[in-house]
């Protein structure tokens, strides 16, 4: 969490007066900008050019400038962006000016690792409760927190003002856990279970499936290997899909 004053604090100009209505793609990129800005601040930089910040965040500078314009930040010609002010603005928009309490449900191997991750605190989040349905897990202490039984969720949600739930259970248990989180008023869920959750309107779910990410990388590896295997003269290469017809560079496999 940044130690900079949030927008609207005395002595800072250009503060964001109200929460802007941002495109989803922009919202998805703001955490990357924030990560890069924190690294720049830690390195002692007071300002950064759009090109420098774009490179640090892994986007093109035109896209970055458009994203930041939604926040009312346009930088100063010849100077760039004020790093501290931009951190303030992005943290304000992302709702990180308060540390949000998180309940983590499921303390198996993945949940145990998430519970021990120190990076949440520095990014504006507090793991306030660990819960599990396995009696052998209840009572275990992880990173200073004692695992409580999932049946205690209603009381925990009130005591700790839980605003976000993280599901790290096996897939068969995930929907029931999501239902319990929704029942106690949680409207934001981060789901690590390899399944699709059904939730009411107004409940936001973000899904993190490590196997899917690996499968996507596998596709790129497969594609790179296929490209290196093409004939050096640029001749016609056959691509055969299992159970389908081979397609050449002059014939589409579907719609021909």
C-alpha positions in Angstrom: 0.0 0.0 0.0 1.4 3.4 -0.9 2.3 5.8 1.8 1.3 8.7 -0.6 -1.7 10.8 0.4 -4.8 9.8 -1.5 -6.4 12.2 -4.0 -8.1 15.1 -2.3 -5.4 15.3 0.4 -4.3 18.8 1.3 -1.3 20.1 -0.7 -1.8 18.0 -3.8 -3.1 19.4 -7.1 -4.9 17.5 -9.8 -6.8 15.1 -7.5 -9.5 12.9 -8.9 -12.8 14.5 -7.7 -15.1 11.6 -8.5 -14.8 8.0 -9.5 -14.6 8.0 -13.3 -16.5 5.4 -15.5 -13.7 3.4 -17.0 -13.6 0.8 -19.8 -13.0 -2.7 -18.4 -9.8 -3.0 -20.5 -8.5 0.2 -18.8 -9.4 -1.2 -15.3 -7.5 -4.4 -16.1 -4.3 -2.4 -17.0 -4.4 0.0 -14.0 -2.8 -2.5 -11.6 0.1 -3.0 -14.0 0.6 0.8 -14.1 0.4 0.9 -10.3 3.0 -1.9 -10.0 5.4 -0.1 -12.3 4.8 3.3 -10.5 5.6 1.7 -7.1 8.9 0.3 -8.5 9.8 3.8 -9.9 9.0 5.4 -6.6 11.0 2.9 -4.7 13.9 3.7 -7.1 13.7 7.4 -6.2 12.0 8.6 -9.4 9.6 11.6 -9.0 8.5 11.8 -12.6 8.3 9.4 -15.6 7.6 9.9 -19.3 4.7 8.1 -20.9 7.2 6.0 -22.9 9.1 5.0 -19.7 5.9 4.1 -17.8 4.5 2.2 -20.8 7.7 0.2 -21.2 7.7 -0.6 -17.5 4.1 -1.8 -17.6 4.4 -3.7 -20.9 1.9 -1.6 -23.0 2.3 0.9 -25.8 2.5 4.6 -24.9 -0.5 5.6 -26.9 -2.7 3.1 -25.0 -1.2 4.2 -21.7 -1.9 7.9 -22.4 -5.5 7.1 -23.3 -6.0 5.1 -20.2 -4.6 7.8 -17.9 -6.7 10.5 -19.6 -9.7 8.8 -18.2 -8.3 9.6 -14.8 -7.7 13.2 -15.7 -4.0 12.7 -15.9 -2.3 14.1 -19.1 1.2 14.6 -17.8 3.4 17.7 -18.4 5.1 18.2 -21.7 8.8 17.8 -21.3 8.4 16.5 -17.8 6.0 13.6 -17.9 3.8 12.3 -15.1 4.2 13.0 -11.4 4.8 9.5 -10.0 3.4 10.1 -6.5 0.3 11.9 -7.8 -0.4 9.1 -10.3 -0.1 6.5 -7.6 -2.6 8.4 -5.6 -5.0 8.7 -8.5 -4.8 5.0 -9.5 -5.1 3.8 -5.9 -8.2 6.0 -5.4 -9.8 4.7 -8.6 -9.1 1.1 -7.6 -10.4 1.6 -4.1 -7.1 1.0 -2.5 -7.1 4.0 -0.1 -8.5 1.6 2.5 -7.2 -1.9 3.2 -9.9 -4.3 2.2 -10.6 -7.3 4.4 -10.4 -10.7 2.6 -11.7 -14.1 3.6 -9.7 -17.1 2.2 -11.7 -20.3 2.0 -9.8 -23.5 1.5 -6.3 -23.9 3.0 -5.0 -26.8 1.1 -1.7 -26.5 -0.8 -2.8 -23.5 -2.8 -4.7 -21.8 -0.1 -1.8 -22.3 2.3 0.5 -20.6 -0.1 -1.9 -17.7 -0.7 -2.3 -17.3 3.1 1.4 -17.0 3.5 1.9 -14.4 0.6 3.1 -11.1 2.0 2.4 -9.2 -1.2 -1.3 -8.7 -0.4 -0.6 -6.3 2.5 1.5 -4.0 0.3 -1.2 -3.8 -2.4 -4.0 -2.7 -0.1 -5.5 -6.0 1.1 -5.7 -7.7 4.5 -6.2 -11.5 4.8 -8.6 -11.2 7.7 -9.8 -14.8 7.9 -8.9 -18.3 6.9 -11.7 -20.9 6.7 -12.0 -24.6 5.8 -14.5 -27.4 6.2 -11.8 -30.0 7.0 -11.7 -30.5 10.8 -8.1 -31.5 10.6 -7.3 -28.0 9.2 -9.3 -26.0 11.8 -7.1 -24.6 14.5 -3.9 -24.6 12.3 -2.0 -21.3 12.4 -0.8 -19.8 9.1 1.0 -16.5 9.0 -0.4 -15.5 12.3 -4.0 -16.4 11.5 -5.9 -19.4 13.0 -7.9 -21.4 10.5 -11.6 -21.4 11.4 -14.4 -23.7 10.4 -16.5 -22.5 7.4 -19.6 -22.6 9.6 -18.1 -19.5 11.3 -18.3 -17.5 8.1 -21.4 -15.5 9.0 -19.8 -14.3 12.3 -16.4 -13.7 10.7 -17.9 -11.7 7.9 -19.4 -9.3 10.4 -16.5 -9.2 12.8 -13.9 -8.5 10.1 -16.1 -6.5 7.7 -15.2 -9.0 4.9 -15.6 -7.4 1.4 -13.9 -9.9 -0.8 -13.9 -13.7 -0.7 -11.1 -15.9 -2.2 -12.0 -19.5 -3.0 -9.2 -22.0 -3.1 -11.2 -25.2 -2.5 -11.5 -28.2 -4.8 -13.9 -27.7 -7.7 -16.8 -29.8 -6.2 -16.9 -27.6 -3.1 -16.5 -24.2 -4.8 -20.2 -23.5 -5.7 -21.4 -24.2 -2.2 -18.6 -21.9 -0.8 -19.6 -19.1 -3.3 -23.2 -19.5 -2.1 -22.2 -19.1 1.5 -20.1 -16.0 0.7 -22.9 -14.4 -1.2 -25.3 -15.2 1.7 -23.2 -13.2 4.1 -23.0 -10.2 1.8 -19.8 -10.7 -0.1 -20.2 -9.3 -3.6 -16.6 -9.8 -4.9 -15.1 -13.3 -5.3 -11.7 -14.4 -6.6 -12.1 -18.0 -7.7 -9.0 -20.3 -7.9 -11.2 -23.5 -8.2 -11.2 -24.9 -11.8 -14.9 -24.4 -12.4 -17.5 -21.8 -13.4 -19.5 -20.3 -10.5 -23.1 -19.3 -10.7 -23.7 -16.1 -8.7 -26.5 -13.5 -8.5 -26.4 -10.3 -10.5 -24.3 -7.7 -8.7 -21.7 -10.2 -7.6 -18.4 -9.9 -9.4 -16.3 -13.1 -9.9 -12.7 -13.2 -11.2 -11.4 -16.6 -12.2 -7.8 -17.7 -11.9 -7.2 -21.1 -13.5 -3.5 -21.9 -13.6 -4.1 -25.0 -15.8 -5.8 -22.9 -18.5 -2.9 -20.4 -18.5 -0.5 -23.3 -19.0 -2.7 -24.7 -21.8 -2.5 -21.3 -23.5 1.2 -21.3 -23.2 1.3 -24.8 -24.6 -0.6 -23.6 -27.7 2.1 -20.9 -28.3 4.8 -23.5 -27.8 3.1 -25.8 -30.3 2.7 -22.9 -32.8 6.3 -21.9 -32.5 7.4 -25.5 -33.1 5.1 -25.7 -36.1 6.5 -22.5 -37.6 10.1 -23.7 -37.3 9.1 -27.0 -39.0 7.9 -25.2 -42.2 9.8 -25.9 -45.4 12.5 -23.3 -45.9 11.4 -22.6 -49.5 8.0 -21.5 -48.3 6.3 -24.4 -50.0 2.8 -25.6 -49.2 2.6 -27.2 -45.7 -0.2 -29.5 -44.6 -1.9 -28.9 -41.2 -4.0 -31.9 -40.2 -6.4 -31.7 -37.2 -7.4 -34.9 -35.5 -10.5 -36.3 -37.1 -10.5 -33.5 -39.7 -9.3 -32.8 -43.2 -5.8 -31.5 -43.9 -5.7 -27.8 -44.9 -3.1 -26.1 -47.0 -2.2 -22.4 -47.2 -4.7 -22.1 -50.2 -7.5 -24.0 -48.6 -9.4 -23.4 -45.4 -10.3 -26.4 -43.4 -13.8 -25.0 -42.8 -16.0 -23.3 -45.2 -14.3 -24.4 -48.4 
